[in-house]
Amino acid sequence: MPIDDRRVTLKDIAEKTGFTVNTVSQALRGSPKLREETKAAIRAAAKELGYVHNALAGSLRSGSSRTIAIIVGDTSNLRFSIQLHAFELAFRTLGYQVIVMNTDETAQYELDAVKNAVRSSVDLPEPDGPMTTITSPRSMLTLTSSSALISPLL
């Protein structure tokens, strides 16, 4: 049960278990440096207290949100729906959360969606990895992490 109706922190778990915040963090991330008994005790305390992982804090530490945005011109279009399902499944199996944004085939909505995705700290493609392309029948935009630039291709 959460402490005083507030979010349970690593510090709360550390105080309950007698371990340091660093040890609690390592245990919850599954560090191989800790004994299994230590990890089990910390996980049990975290569960008892109602701890929920803070993805934002983790992304600040790691530099990766493990979240991507898929921007679609029309989610009711069967072609896009099939592709969207395949992309979402593929990224989920790689451990990513997926945010889907529908733009109703409107250029301004497309630009707003890209800006909102960047503002939301979604992960951008690796400079040497595959390019992420956002498409609609009327436009094509590419996000590249090497330049953090949104550039029209057509």
MDAnalysis code that builds the backbone (N, CA, C; Angstrom):
import MDAnalysis as mda
import numpy as np

u = mda.Universe.empty(462, n_residues=154, atom_resindex=np.repeat(np.arange(154), 3), trajectory=True)
u.add_TopologyAttr("name", ["N", "CA", "C"] * 154)
u.add_TopologyAttr("resid", np.arange(1, 155))
u.add_TopologyAttr("resname", ["MET", "PRO", "ILE", "ASP", "ASP", "ARG", "ARG", "VAL", "THR", "LEU", "LYS", "ASP", "ILE", "ALA", "GLU", "LYS", "THR", "GLY", "PHE", "THR", "VAL", "ASN", "THR", "VAL", "SER", "GLN", "ALA", "LEU", "ARG", "GLY", "SER", "PRO", "LYS", "LEU", "ARG", "GLU", "GLU", "THR", "LYS", "ALA", "ALA", "ILE", "ARG", "ALA", "ALA", "ALA", "LYS", "GLU", "LEU", "GLY", "TYR", "VAL", "HIS", "ASN", "ALA", "LEU", "ALA", "GLY", "SER", "LEU", "ARG", "SER", "GLY", "SER", "SER", "ARG", "THR", "ILE", "ALA", "ILE", "ILE", "VAL", "GLY", "ASP", "THR", "SER", "ASN", "LEU", "ARG", "PHE", "SER", "ILE", "GLN", "LEU", "HIS", "ALA", "PHE", "GLU", "LEU", "ALA", "PHE", "ARG", "THR", "LEU", "GLY", "TYR", "GLN", "VAL", "ILE", "VAL", "MET", "ASN", "THR", "ASP", "GLU", "THR", "ALA", "GLN", "TYR", "GLU", "LEU", "ASP", "ALA", "VAL", "LYS", "ASN", "ALA", "VAL", "ARG", "SER", "SER", "VAL", "ASP", "LEU", "PRO", "GLU", "PRO", "ASP", "GLY", "PRO", "MET", "THR", "THR", "ILE", "THR", "SER", "PRO", "ARG", "SER", "MET", "LEU", "THR", "LEU", "THR", "SER", "SER", "SER", "ALA", "LEU", "ILE", "SER", "PRO", "LEU", "LEU"])
u.atoms.positions = np.array([
    [0.842, -1.177, 0.000],
    [0.000, 0.000, 0.000],
    [0.891, 1.246, 0.000],
    [0.597, 2.219, -0.897],
    [1.427, 3.424, -0.967],
    [1.484, 4.168, 0.361],
    [2.590, 4.800, 0.598],
    [2.815, 5.549, 1.823],
    [2.106, 6.890, 1.725],
    [1.174, 7.172, 2.644],
    [0.488, 8.467, 2.709],
    [-0.072, 8.911, 1.359],
    [-0.582, 7.985, 0.554],
    [-1.170, 8.304, -0.747],
    [-0.224, 9.062, -1.674],
    [1.059, 8.852, -1.528],
    [2.013, 9.463, -2.445],
    [2.795, 8.345, -3.133],
    [3.500, 8.717, -4.159],
    [4.277, 7.734, -4.918],
    [5.398, 7.174, -4.053],
    [5.524, 5.866, -4.029],
    [6.583, 5.202, -3.274],
    [7.899, 5.404, -4.009],
    [8.938, 5.784, -3.269],
    [10.236, 6.064, -3.871],
    [11.254, 4.981, -3.500],
    [12.395, 5.036, -4.170],
    [13.488, 4.123, -3.825],
    [13.931, 4.353, -2.383],
    [13.872, 5.602, -1.954],
    [14.255, 5.935, -0.579],
    [13.328, 5.242, 0.420],
    [12.030, 5.187, 0.121],
    [11.080, 4.499, 0.996],
    [11.435, 3.015, 1.122],
    [11.778, 2.401, 0.010],
    [12.144, 0.981, 0.017],
    [13.447, 0.785, 0.777],
    [14.392, 1.701, 0.595],
    [15.676, 1.623, 1.296],
    [15.457, 1.708, 2.810],
    [14.606, 2.627, 3.235],
    [14.334, 2.772, 4.672],
    [13.682, 1.515, 5.243],
    [12.781, 0.911, 4.479],
    [12.093, -0.296, 4.952],
    [13.042, -1.494, 5.040],
    [13.961, -1.602, 4.086],
    [14.824, -2.783, 4.018],
    [16.166, -2.620, 4.713],
    [16.586, -1.377, 4.945],
    [17.890, -1.142, 5.548],
    [19.026, -1.110, 4.542],
    [18.707, -1.187, 3.256],
    [19.723, -1.092, 2.212],
    [19.824, 0.359, 1.745],
    [20.888, 0.660, 1.013],
    [21.039, 2.010, 0.471],
    [20.122, 2.174, -0.745],
    [19.859, 3.422, -1.119],
    [19.053, 3.712, -2.301],
    [19.723, 3.111, -3.529],
    [21.037, 3.193, -3.611],
    [21.768, 2.633, -4.738],
    [21.564, 1.116, -4.833],
    [21.629, 0.437, -3.696],
    [21.423, -1.016, -3.694],
    [19.997, -1.349, -4.119],
    [19.030, -0.584, -3.633],
    [17.632, -0.798, -4.015],
    [17.486, -0.624, -5.526],
    [18.065, 0.432, -6.067],
    [17.990, 0.684, -7.498],
    [18.593, -0.474, -8.296],
    [19.763, -0.917, -7.881],
    [20.417, -2.032, -8.573],
    [19.578, -3.307, -8.492],
    [18.987, -3.554, -7.331],
    [18.182, -4.760, -7.158],
    [16.958, -4.739, -8.064],
    [16.306, -3.603, -8.147],
    [15.099, -3.502, -8.968],
    [15.413, -3.553, -10.459],
    [16.650, -3.227, -10.823],
    [17.081, -3.350, -12.223],
    [17.659, -4.729, -12.506],
    [17.729, -5.583, -11.477],
    [18.211, -6.950, -11.679],
    [19.710, -7.082, -11.807],
    [20.452, -6.230, -11.145],
    [21.908, -6.251, -11.243],
    [22.480, -7.609, -10.834],
    [23.383, -8.160, -11.635],
    [24.008, -9.434, -11.281],
    [25.037, -9.282, -10.148],
    [25.346, -8.047, -9.762],
    [26.330, -7.800, -8.705],
    [25.770, -8.104, -7.311],
    [24.445, -8.217, -7.195],
    [23.824, -8.432, -5.887],
    [23.415, -9.887, -5.712],
    [23.406, -10.323, -4.457],
    [22.948, -11.678, -4.144],
    [21.452, -11.786, -4.430],
    [21.021, -12.966, -4.820],
    [19.606, -13.195, -5.124],
    [18.728, -12.931, -3.897],
    [19.239, -13.245, -2.701],
    [18.464, -13.012, -1.476],
    [18.206, -11.518, -1.265],
    [19.212, -10.711, -1.557],
    [19.082, -9.260, -1.421],
    [18.039, -8.741, -2.405],
    [18.144, -9.173, -3.658],
    [17.183, -8.733, -4.674],
    [15.768, -9.165, -4.310],
    [15.624, -10.387, -3.803],
    [14.292, -10.889, -3.444],
    [13.694, -10.086, -2.292],
    [14.497, -9.749, -1.300],
    [14.003, -8.977, -0.160],
    [13.574, -7.574, -0.600],
    [14.345, -6.975, -1.466],
    [14.034, -5.630, -1.944],
    [12.788, -5.657, -2.825],
    [12.682, -6.644, -3.698],
    [11.489, -6.758, -4.554],
    [10.235, -6.987, -3.719],
    [10.360, -7.791, -2.672],
    [9.208, -8.049, -1.799],
    [8.764, -6.765, -1.100],
    [9.715, -5.996, -0.610],
    [9.382, -4.727, 0.047],
    [8.756, -3.756, -0.951],
    [9.292, -3.719, -2.160],
    [8.756, -2.830, -3.192],
    [7.307, -3.199, -3.508],
    [7.041, -4.479, -3.606],
    [5.678, -4.945, -3.887],
    [4.745, -4.600, -2.732],
    [5.204, -4.849, -1.524],
    [4.394, -4.559, -0.334],
    [4.045, -3.074, -0.234],
    [5.009, -2.217, -0.580],
    [4.782, -0.773, -0.496],
    [3.993, -0.221, -1.690],
    [3.860, -1.027, -2.737],
    [3.142, -0.568, -3.920],
    [4.000, 0.248, -4.866],
    [5.289, -0.058, -4.905],
    [6.221, 0.681, -5.760],
    [5.881, 0.475, -7.230],
    [5.899, 1.574, -7.986],
    [5.736, 1.545, -9.435],
    [6.947, 2.251, -10.030],
    [7.615, 1.574, -10.950],
    [8.816, 2.125, -11.584],
    [8.519, 3.477, -12.217],
    [9.373, 4.441, -12.000],
    [9.239, 5.769, -12.582],
    [10.036, 5.794, -13.885],
    [9.333, 5.613, -15.002],
    [9.997, 5.542, -16.305],
    [10.700, 6.840, -16.656],
    [10.134, 7.973, -16.247],
    [10.756, 9.258, -16.547],
    [12.117, 9.369, -15.872],
    [12.179, 8.990, -14.594],
    [13.463, 9.046, -13.883],
    [14.479, 8.116, -14.544],
    [14.026, 6.944, -14.935],
    [14.925, 6.008, -15.606],
    [15.425, 6.529, -16.934],
    [14.549, 7.212, -17.676],
    [14.967, 7.734, -18.975],
    [15.944, 8.893, -18.820],
    [15.796, 9.666, -17.754],
    [16.754, 10.749, -17.507],
    [18.137, 10.180, -17.217],
    [18.166, 9.072, -16.482],
    [19.433, 8.450, -16.123],
    [20.078, 7.784, -17.340],
    [19.270, 7.067, -18.126],
    [19.827, 6.285, -19.228],
    [19.937, 7.055, -20.538],
    [19.165, 8.129, -20.662],
    [19.147, 8.865, -21.917],
    [18.225, 8.242, -22.955],
    [17.487, 7.220, -22.564],
    [16.569, 6.547, -23.481],
    [15.224, 6.353, -22.784],
    [14.149, 6.770, -23.464],
    [12.824, 6.618, -22.872],
    [12.209, 5.264, -23.191],
    [12.793, 4.533, -24.130],
    [12.253, 3.260, -24.612],
    [10.806, 3.461, -25.077],
    [10.557, 4.657, -25.609],
    [9.247, 5.007, -26.153],
    [9.450, 5.556, -27.554],
    [8.618, 5.100, -28.473],
    [8.660, 5.640, -29.826],
    [7.276, 6.156, -30.183],
    [7.236, 7.065, -31.139],
    [5.972, 7.577, -31.644],
    [5.801, 7.101, -33.078],
    [4.618, 6.603, -33.367],
    [4.267, 6.262, -34.739],
    [3.171, 7.243, -35.145],
    [3.461, 8.027, -36.150],
    [2.537, 9.064, -36.611],
    [1.897, 8.572, -37.904],
    [0.579, 8.477, -37.862],
    [-0.173, 7.877, -38.960],
    [-1.159, 8.897, -39.516],
    [-1.253, 8.954, -40.827],
    [-2.167, 9.889, -41.464],
    [-3.626, 9.575, -41.222],
    [-3.979, 8.294, -41.196],
    [-5.383, 7.916, -41.023],
    [-5.432, 6.500, -40.466],
    [-5.649, 6.379, -39.181],
    [-5.658, 5.051, -38.556],
    [-6.824, 4.193, -39.025],
    [-7.845, 4.802, -39.646],
    [-8.959, 4.003, -40.149],
    [-8.648, 3.395, -41.516],
    [-7.571, 3.830, -42.159],
    [-7.138, 3.276, -43.432],
    [-6.571, 1.881, -43.166],
    [-7.160, 0.871, -43.790],
    [-6.766, -0.519, -43.533],
    [-5.280, -0.752, -43.765],
    [-4.709, -0.127, -44.804],
    [-3.275, -0.295, -45.081],
    [-2.437, 0.180, -43.900],
    [-2.764, 1.378, -43.395],
    [-2.032, 1.909, -42.252],
    [-2.270, 1.075, -40.999],
    [-3.492, 0.616, -40.813],
    [-3.816, -0.174, -39.624],
    [-3.005, -1.459, -39.567],
    [-2.881, -2.123, -40.711],
    [-2.101, -3.370, -40.768],
    [-0.630, -3.082, -40.476],
    [-0.084, -2.032, -41.099],
    [1.314, -1.681, -40.856],
    [1.528, -1.245, -39.408],
    [0.611, -0.468, -38.891],
    [0.700, 0.004, -37.515],
    [0.738, -1.172, -36.546],
    [-0.113, -2.135, -36.774],
    [-0.139, -3.324, -35.909],
    [1.204, -4.048, -35.953],
    [1.763, -4.207, -37.137],
    [3.052, -4.899, -37.279],
    [4.175, -4.127, -36.593],
    [4.219, -2.796, -36.792],
    [5.245, -1.975, -36.140],
    [5.118, -2.041, -34.625],
    [3.900, -1.893, -34.138],
    [3.679, -1.891, -32.688],
    [4.120, -3.215, -32.082],
    [3.769, -4.312, -32.704],
    [4.171, -5.629, -32.211],
    [5.690, -5.782, -32.224],
    [6.334, -5.355, -33.313],
    [7.793, -5.472, -33.421],
    [8.487, -4.648, -32.344],
    [8.057, -3.395, -32.153],
    [8.698, -2.555, -31.147],
    [8.408, -3.043, -29.736],
    [7.196, -3.553, -29.494],
    [6.872, -4.080, -28.162],
    [7.780, -5.261, -27.818],
    [8.047, -6.134, -28.791],
    [8.926, -7.273, -28.517],
    [10.360, -6.824, -28.253],
    [10.722, -5.613, -28.706],
    [12.047, -5.059, -28.430],
    [12.073, -4.256, -27.129],
    [10.943, -4.228, -26.411],
    [10.900, -3.552, -25.116],
    [10.531, -2.079, -25.175],
    [9.928, -1.644, -26.272],
    [9.530, -0.243, -26.402],
    [8.042, -0.061, -26.110],
    [7.708, 1.098, -25.566],
    [6.324, 1.547, -25.484],
    [6.055, 2.306, -26.768],
    [4.842, 2.214, -27.280],
    [4.509, 2.866, -28.539],
    [3.383, 3.873, -28.318],
    [3.607, 5.089, -28.799],
    [2.578, 6.117, -28.812],
    [2.135, 6.276, -30.261],
    [0.838, 6.182, -30.499],
    [0.308, 6.335, -31.845],
    [-0.397, 7.682, -31.941],
    [-0.058, 8.429, -32.983],
    [-0.681, 9.733, -33.215],
    [-1.340, 9.720, -34.583],
    [-2.616, 10.071, -34.640],
    [-3.373, 10.136, -35.883],
    [-3.440, 11.593, -36.335],
    [-3.169, 11.852, -37.618],
    [-3.129, 13.240, -38.097],
    [-4.274, 13.614, -39.020],
    [-5.161, 12.690, -39.316],
    [-6.295, 12.963, -40.205],
    [-5.854, 13.544, -41.547],
    [-4.686, 13.141, -42.016],
    [-4.165, 13.578, -43.316],
    [-4.054, 15.097, -43.425],
    [-3.795, 15.762, -42.307],
    [-3.685, 17.215, -42.287],
    [-2.231, 17.597, -42.046],
    [-1.681, 18.398, -42.939],
    [-0.266, 18.764, -42.853],
    [0.075, 19.416, -41.515],
    [-0.757, 20.319, -41.036],
    [-0.477, 20.987, -39.759],
    [-0.508, 19.995, -38.602],
    [-1.469, 19.050, -38.633],
    [-1.535, 18.032, -37.577],
    [-0.296, 17.148, -37.612],
    [0.200, 16.861, -38.823],
    [1.412, 16.049, -38.953],
    [2.605, 16.759, -38.321],
    [2.761, 18.033, -38.637],
    [3.863, 18.801, -38.063],
    [3.729, 18.895, -36.549],
    [2.511, 19.160, -36.063],
    [2.272, 19.219, -34.614],
    [2.596, 17.886, -33.948],
    [2.232, 16.780, -34.591],
    [2.495, 15.454, -34.022],
    [3.994, 15.201, -33.899],
    [4.747, 15.580, -34.925],
    [6.201, 15.397, -34.873],
    [6.793, 16.240, -33.747],
    [6.368, 17.509, -33.661],
    [6.871, 18.377, -32.595],
    [6.514, 17.817, -31.221],
    [5.280, 17.334, -31.055],
    [4.870, 16.757, -29.772],
    [5.659, 15.498, -29.435],
    [5.960, 14.693, -30.438],
    [6.761, 13.489, -30.206],
    [8.153, 13.861, -29.708],
    [8.766, 14.854, -30.355],
    [10.099, 15.285, -29.937],
    [10.043, 15.884, -28.538],
    [9.031, 16.723, -28.267],
    [8.864, 17.310, -26.932],
    [8.654, 16.252, -25.855],
    [8.033, 15.147, -26.235],
    [7.732, 14.080, -25.279],
    [8.910, 13.151, -25.036],
    [10.046, 13.494, -25.604],
    [11.282, 12.726, -25.420],
    [11.183, 11.290, -25.910],
    [10.469, 11.095, -27.026],
    [10.490, 9.761, -27.609],
    [11.883, 9.514, -28.151],
    [12.255, 8.269, -28.230],
    [13.578, 7.938, -28.738],
    [13.641, 8.206, -30.231],
    [14.744, 8.805, -30.663],
    [14.992, 9.029, -32.077],
    [15.882, 7.910, -32.587],
    [15.899, 7.685, -33.891],
    [16.721, 6.597, -34.425],
    [18.203, 6.827, -34.174],
    [18.938, 5.725, -34.087],
    [20.387, 5.802, -33.933],
    [20.998, 6.367, -35.210],
    [22.077, 7.165, -35.100],
    [22.681, 7.754, -36.298],
    [23.080, 6.725, -37.344],
    [23.550, 5.557, -36.924],
    [23.970, 4.544, -37.876],
    [22.929, 3.450, -38.058],
    [21.763, 3.618, -37.395],
    [20.710, 2.617, -37.484],
    [19.763, 2.925, -38.622],
    [18.713, 2.129, -38.719],
    [17.746, 2.359, -39.792],
    [17.037, 3.695, -39.595],
    [16.748, 4.364, -40.676],
    [16.078, 5.649, -40.640],
    [14.616, 5.456, -40.253],
    [14.106, 6.335, -39.450],
    [12.698, 6.295, -39.114],
    [11.986, 7.268, -40.033],
    [11.018, 6.772, -40.768],
    [10.294, 7.607, -41.705],
    [8.835, 7.673, -41.303],
    [8.304, 8.854, -41.304],
    [6.907, 9.076, -40.988],
    [6.233, 9.428, -42.302],
    [5.238, 8.651, -42.704],
    [4.655, 8.872, -44.015],
    [3.156, 9.099, -43.965],
    [2.686, 9.795, -44.951],
    [1.262, 9.909, -45.235],
    [1.157, 10.040, -46.747],
    [-0.016, 9.899, -47.317],
    [-0.124, 9.994, -48.771],
    [0.368, 11.331, -49.324],
    [0.264, 12.423, -48.555],
    [0.626, 13.728, -49.075],
    [2.010, 14.207, -48.673],
    [2.634, 13.591, -47.694],
    [3.935, 14.103, -47.268],
    [4.800, 12.984, -46.717],
    [6.089, 13.276, -46.623],
    [7.009, 12.324, -46.008],
    [8.013, 13.132, -45.191],
    [8.142, 12.783, -43.925],
    [9.097, 13.451, -43.050],
    [10.060, 12.412, -42.519],
    [11.281, 12.825, -42.250],
    [12.267, 11.920, -41.684],
    [12.862, 12.549, -40.439],
    [12.923, 11.786, -39.356],
    [13.597, 12.229, -38.149],
    [14.955, 11.560, -38.104],
    [15.991, 12.333, -37.891],
    [17.314, 11.744, -37.728],
    [17.900, 12.212, -36.411],
    [18.421, 11.298, -35.638],
    [18.950, 11.672, -34.344],
    [20.304, 12.366, -34.461],
    [21.014, 12.140, -35.558],
    [22.331, 12.766, -35.685],
    [22.213, 14.286, -35.775],
    [21.132, 14.772, -36.364],
    [20.965, 16.201, -36.481],
    [19.775, 16.711, -35.669],
    [18.990, 15.777, -35.125],
    [17.756, 16.131, -34.417],
    [16.949, 17.103, -35.257],
    [16.878, 16.807, -36.537],
    [16.261, 17.692, -37.507],
    [15.069, 16.997, -38.137],
    [14.033, 17.752, -38.359],
    [12.881, 17.238, -39.084],
    [12.948, 17.875, -40.460],
    [13.120, 17.050, -41.489],
    [13.298, 17.627, -42.828],
    [12.319, 17.003, -43.806],
    [11.643, 17.825, -44.614],
    [10.744, 17.265, -45.620],
    [11.544, 16.611, -46.747],
    [11.078, 15.452, -47.184],
    [11.736, 14.777, -48.296],
    [11.064, 15.109, -49.625],
    [9.774, 15.426, -49.585],
    [9.033, 15.757, -50.824],
    [8.470, 17.152, -50.735],
])
